[in-house]
């Protein structure tokens, strides 16, 4: 199994631009999670999906952030417009059924907004 | 406000030492506690703890939960340089009558094992 796949691995963009991060969960997993990690705030859960349905998006920082999961094998996290304070590493993780089970993390996308 | 606190924030030891990492929590509702290891990449799962007093063990790593005193410890014996990492603790909190869950991470403990 290839594990959780994220793209791009690195993204550098200018303030105001739209950014789209992509994630392919492990086949057979039905829960998908988006996290953000910074030195200041540590690891934060942004949103998670069960069976492609968003369950809890209370961690999404503001309306500039949106996430979709159109099918079981693909999810996107979009930031529009991006701001310098969005610079962070964004992780996608997947698990089989639920938040309390072992989650497998992708390699992360390091986002830098200038 | 629900919170998870880890201590120490950082720790430097020598190979062969034994270390104990601490995780305490204050949450409205508790379901389970998770430990992760993060090196220069994504976190990797170590343990999930749901019951008090039952030790989980994997090689030189072990962990135990105390639901009365609201903490967990992660022990690493005979440390090796490859144990150098950030160790993250997270608590799963049921929400909305248990229909959904929240996951709250601590800020982590940075462990450096010197040869």
Interface residues (C-beta under 8 A of the other chain):
Chain A: X33 X42 X43 X44 X45 X55 X56 X58 X91 X93 X98 X99 X100 X101 X102 X103 X104 X105 X106 X107 X108
Chain B: X31 X32 X34 X41 X42 X43 X44 X45 X48 X88 X90 X92 X95 X100 X101 X102 X103 X105 X106 X107 X108
